[in-house]
């Protein structure tokens, strides 16, 4: 692989006119002429290691207060910044994905009490709180009236009063991975690996089976697995929540929103499992995510296939109605020709050409160890088109400098930032993953003398991964989750990581990253 391969994948260098909507002419000229962005070599240190010209501060960690009564949850992931009236203040939504029993009661599942389980349930979901910048430091406003937690104990209705497994209401949201933001400032939080909490349904005999990692909640809360695996819309200011049935049920990694010219919405999402599919929801009318059509991608036909009970006899043979089709989306999608992919994770839309970029992390079942980036080009540049072309950029290990791409983010100059997701069991292991050491944060430079270079700008602590990268509105601060440091620790007396040491780690945390390197990349 070389710089030209990467640059051609994103799109060749852009003329000033193409960049002008996001940067001024003077900024663009400086940007194109900039150079000498230096990265880091892979690191196995138990720390956040940054490239020269960057510094980080810890904004909030697990168990820190967000108000008088509630605390920041465990294993923080996706971050959304809702701007305030000024560039130096706003609100953060942060997902909390899953728990690690070692850091709670430490008891095996059969010894947990109901109070033990409730404490774990309170630590997933999401946190919402106001942040502001004071003397170059971002802080949490603990007194803000909107600060609150969402957890696995909250009652959440299904939209349109839909009945799922005998109820129109689910208890809680969990496995919250990535997400999205709507034009009306609500959060779309995606329920991913729900099966570790409530198992999965065997459609052949109706039984519920457990995965290899079971947290033991069904001992006290035998909720049906069908109540989880949805995209949940949260109004963080009113507290209203609903599970969006129209977007289907699977291990949603994200929910990336595109507003069409007529103000209807398109939402892209993927099923983050080996051989999962890629989906697109197109709303029926503007400002409405409860009615519309869901499609699955067929890479062979280069078409989006509608997931419709009425249109496919294969689905009518298997299911009773459209609600069942959407509830068992994995099965439905493959019955009608959805293409199996290598763990489709985060999805971002290129701000310069509207291409859809998808991180395909890996697929151990097919010996795809390093994953790839997938580019969808919708026909005529229309996101509601049902035809597309595509291109794949392999992340072929040492030749590309990275492995297992996960979360994606474009900055205002069109540079593509992405994190890696090498699993804890394989991190720093020979032969495939040893060269990459700990997980990292990378940037693919779009223009200038270093156009096409992929540079590692940060390395995570031991066992951790970076997730949820999110820029402040002015582009000067990168908010980043440091998730699950020390998760492979054998015991609390034998920890693999103690990051952040000053917080009594290991503790997942949100950090802020600032510095000259970011300023140079986006030329502010």
N, C-alpha and C positions, 0 to 999 in steps of 0.2 A: 504494500500500500504506500502511496505517496501523497504529497500535498494536493496534487491535481485531482486525485480520486476524491478526496474529501470535499474539495471546493466545488467540483462538478456535481457532487451529490446534493449539496445545499443549493447551488446555483452560482454561476460565475460572478465575478466581481461586479458590483453594482455601480452605475453611473451616479453622479451627484444628484440628478433629478429623482432617482429612485430612493435615495436616502433622505432627501429633503423633508419629507413628511415627519420624520422623527428627529433629525438633527438640522441645525442651521447650516447654511452654506459654509461659513467659516469653520464651524466645528467639523464638518464633513471633510474639508480639505486637510485639516490637522489630523483627523482620524486616519485618512488614507495614507498619509505620510508617516504615521507613527511606526515604531519598530522597537525591537529589543525588549519584548515582554519575555521574562525568564520564569520558567516553572521550577518545580522541584523534582527530585528523583523519588521513586517509591520508598515509603518508610514503614517500618514495623514498630515505631515508637508508640508508647501509650500516651499520646497527646494529639491535639489538633496542630498539625504542622502546616505552615503556610508559606507560599512563595514570598520572595522579597517584595516589599511594598504593600503588604497586607498585615492586618492585625485583627484579633478577635476579642470579643468580650462576651461573657455569659449573661444572657438576658433573664432566663428563668430555667429552673431545673425541677425534676420530679419532686413532689411534696412541698414546693414553695407555694405560699399563699397567693391566690388571685383576688380574694376578698376576705372578709372576716371569717367566713364559715367553710370556704371551699379551697381546695389545693389543686395545683397543676398535676395532671395525670401522668401515667407511665408510658414509656416508649412513644414519644412524640414523633409525628410524621409530617403530613402535609401542612403547609403554612399558607394562609391567605391574608393579604394586607388590604383592609378596607380604609381608604384614605379619609382623613378628617378635613377640617377647614384649612389647615396649614400642612406644608410638606414635612414638617418635623413632628407630626402626631397623627394617630389613627388607631384602628383596632386590628388585633390579630386574632384569627381563628387558627387553632392548632389541633390536628387530629391526634388521637391516642389509639394505637393499633391493638396491642395485646399485652398480656401480663406474663411475668416469669415467676412461678411459684416460689423460687428460692428467695426472692427479695420481698416476699410477703410473709405468710405464716411459715413457709418452708416445709409444710406438712405434705405427705402424699395425699392423693385425692381422697382415699377412703377414710382419712383422719380429719379432713377439713370440717369445720363447723359451718353453720349457715352464716355466722358473722364473718368468718374467714372469706367465704365466697362473696358476700356482699361488699367487703372491702375491695376485693379484686374487681368486682363489677363497677365500683365507683371510679376505677382508675383507667377505664377505656372510654371511648366516645370522643369528646372534644372539649377544648377550653376556649373561652372568648374573653378578651380583656383589652383595655385601652393601653396604648404605649405612647410615649412621648420622648423627645430628645432634649436632654438638659446638659449643657456644657460638654457636648460631644459624646455623651453617653445615653443610650436608649434605656428607658426605665419603664416598669409596669406601674400604672396608676391604680393602686389597690382600692381607692375609694370610689371608682366609677360605678354608677348604678347599673350599667349594662354587663359588668363582669359576671360570668356565670359558667357553670359546668353542665355538660350533657353527658349522660352515662348509660350503662347497660341496665339501669333501673327505671328509666323514664318511660312513660307510656307514649307511644308514637302511632298515629293512625296511618293506615294505608290510604292512598289518594282515591278519590271517587267512591269512598265507602266500600272498597273492594273487600270481599271476604276471602281470607287466606287461611286454610286449615281451621275453619270454624270461627274465625274472629276477624273483625275489621281493625283490630288494634294489636300491635306488637309491643313487647316489653323490651325497651332499650335498643341502642345501636352499639355496634362493636366491630372489631376488626377494621377500624377506620384507617384506610391507607391514604391514597391521594384524593383529589377532588376537583372542584371548580367553583367559579363564582358567576352568578347570573347578573344580567344588566340591572336588575332591581335589588342588588346587594344582598341576596341570600346566598348561603353556602350550600354547595352540593358535596356531601361527604360520602365517600364510597366504602361500602362494607365489602371487605376482601375475603380473608381466610376464615369465614364464619364456622367452618366445619370443626375447628379445634375447640369451639365452645359448645355447639349443639349437634355435632355430627352431620350426617347427610342421609338422605332417603334413598333406599334401594327401590327403584321403580318396578322391579320385577315382582317383589313380594311385599312391598310397603314397609319393610323393617328399616330401622335407623341403625346405621353402622358408624363407628367411631374411627377417627383418623389415628395416625401413629402418635399424634400429640393431642392429648385430651386434658383439658384443665379441670374437669370434674364438676362442672356447674350443674349438670342435669340431675345430680343427686338431690338437689333441693329445688331446682327450677327446670322441670322437664318441658321446656318450651319447644315447639316444633322447629326443625331446621329451616323450614320454608319462610319463617318470619325474618330471616337474615339473608344477606347477600344482595341487598338492594342499594340503590342510590338514594340517600336521604337528603331532603331539602330542609334546611334550618334557617329560619329568620332569626338572626342572633340578637336583634333588638327587641322583638316581641316575644321571643321564646317559642313561637309556633314551629312545629315539625311535622313532616309527613314522609312516608316512604313512597317513592315514585315507581309504581307498578309498570307503567308504560315503558320504562327503560330496561325492564327485564331483570332477572336474577341470575347472578354468577359471582365469581370472585372479582368484583370490580376493582381495578387498580385506580382508575381516575374517572372524571366526568368533565371533559373539556368542551367548553361552550363556544360556538360561533354564531354570531348574529347575522342573519341574512338581510338583504337590502329591504325586504318588506317587513322586517322585524320579527319574522319567525325565527326559531332557534334550531340549531343542529347541535347535538351532543355526541361526541365520540367517546367510546369506552372500550376497554378490553378485558378479557377473562384471564387473569394472571395465574394460569396453571400450564404445565406442559401440554401442548396441543390445544390450547384455548383459542377462541375465535375473536375477531375484531368486529365491533358493532357501531352503528350510527342511528341515532334517533332524530327524526325530523318532525317538529311540532306542526300541528294542524293550523294553529293561529298564533299571533304574536303574544308573548308574555304568558304562555301556557305550556307547562311540561307534563300535564296530566293526560293530554290527548294528542295523538300523533301516530306515526308509524316507525317501527323498529326494523332495522335491516342488519344483515350479517354479510361480511365481505367474502366473496368468492374470488380468490386470486387467479384461479384457472380461467374463469370467464371474464375477469376484470369487471365484475358487476356487483352491485349491492342487491341482495335478495331479501325481499320483505318476509319477515317472520310472521306469517299470517295463517291462522287456523282456517280461514275461508279459502285461501288460495292454494293450499297444499294438502292433497289427499293423504300424504304420509303423516301429516300432523293430525288429521281427523281420525286416522286409524289408531293413533297412539293416545290422544288426549281428548278430553270432553269439551273443552272450550278454549278461548283465547287466553283466559287467565292462567289455565294450566300450562299452556304453551309458553307463556312468559315466565312462569314460576320455575319451570324446568328447562330453562333457556339453553343450557349446554346440550341437552339431548335434542331439542327442537332444531337448533342451528345446524347441527351435523346431519340431521335427517334430510334437510333441504339443500345441502351442498355448501355449508360454511366451511372455509378452509382452516385447517389446524395450523396454528402458528407456534413459535417458540417463546411462550410466556409473554404475551403483549402486556407491557406495563405502561409507563407514562406516555402521554400523547400531547404534543404541542403543535400549534399552527404557526408556520413561518410568517412573520409580520410583513415580509417584503414580497412574497409571491404566493401566499396562501396555501402552499403545500402542507400536507399533514405528515408530521414526523412521529413515528412510533418506535419506542425502545422495545426490542425483542431481547429479553435478558439472557436466556439460555434455554436449553432443553436437554436435560440429561438422558431422557428416554430415547433420544435420537443422537446422542453423543455430540450435541451442539454445545460446546463447553463455554464459548466466549460470547455468543449472541450476535446481534446485528442491529442496525438501524434500518427501518423500513420507511420509504417515502411514498405516500399516496398523492397523486396528482388528479384531482377531480376534473371531469370533462368540462371544458370551457371555463375552468376556474370556478365553477358553481358548486358549493358545498351540499346543495340538495340534489345534485346530479346522481343518477343511478349507475353511471359508468365511470371508470377511472383507469389510469395507468399507474404503474408502480415501479420502484427500483429499490434494491437492497444493497446496503453497505455493510459488509461483514466486519465485525470487530475481531480480527483474526489473531488475537493474542499479541505477542511481542512486536509484530510488524506494524501494528497500529498504536501500540502504547497503552491500550486500555482493554478491559474485559468486563462483560456483563453490564451493559448500560441499563440505567433504571430511570430516575427522574430527570426530566428535561426542562430547560428554560431558555428562552431567547431574551437577550437584553435589547435595549432600544437601538443599538447599532447593528443588530442582526447576528451577533455572535451567539453560538449555541453552547450553553452550559449544560453539563450533565454529570450525574453521579454514577458510581458503580455499585453493584450489589453482588459481590462474591459472598456466598454463604459462609457462616462462621465455621462450619465443619470442613470447609475446603480452603479457607483463607490461609495464605502463607504455606500451602501444601504443594509439594512437587508431584508431577512435573508442570501441570497446566498453570497453576496459580502462584507459584513461588515468585516469579519475576515482578508481580504487581503488588506484593506485600499487602498492607492494609487497604481497605476501600478508600476511594478518593473522589475528588471533585475536579472536573476537567473543563476546558473551554476550547471550542473549535473556532479559530479566528477567521472572520469572514473576509476582511479586506486588508489592504496595506501590504507592506513588504513581507509580512508573516502570514499572509492569507493562505488558508489551508492547513496551517499547523494546528495540531492538537497538543495542548499544554496542560499538564497537571498542576493545579494551583493550590491544592490542599490534600492532606492525608488525615484520615480519621483515627481515633484511638483504637486500641486492641479490641477485636470482636465487633466493632461498631460499623455503621454505615451512615453516610450523609443522606438526608432525605428532605423533601419539601422546600427546595431553594426558591426564594421569593425576594424580589427587589422592592425597596421603598419607592414611592412615586418619583422621587428625583433621581433614582438610579444609583445613588451613592452608597447605599447600605444593602448588603445581601444578608437576609435572614435565612438561617440554615438549621435544620434539626440534626443533632448528633444522637442517633438512636442505638439502643441496646449495647453500650460498652460493657464488656465483661460478661456477656450473656452465656459464655461457655465455661464460666467459673464452676469448679466442682463443688464448692461450698463457700459460705461467707468467710470462712477462715483461710480459704485458698482461692483468692480472687485473681482472675487473669488481667483485670483492669481496675484502676482506682480513679479513673478520670470522671469528673473533675475533682482533683484532690482537695481543693479548697471547699468543696461542697460535701465532702464525705462520700465520694463516689465509690462504686460506679453509679452514675445517674444520667439518664437521658436528659438532654438539655437543648434549648434553643440558643444559638449564638448569633451575634451580629459580626459581620466581616466588612471592614472598610479599608481604604488606603489608596495609595497612588496607582497601583496596578489596575484597580477597577476604574479609577478616573481616566487612566490612559486608554483602557479598552473602549470605553464609551465616550471618551473625550469631552467630559463636562468641564 
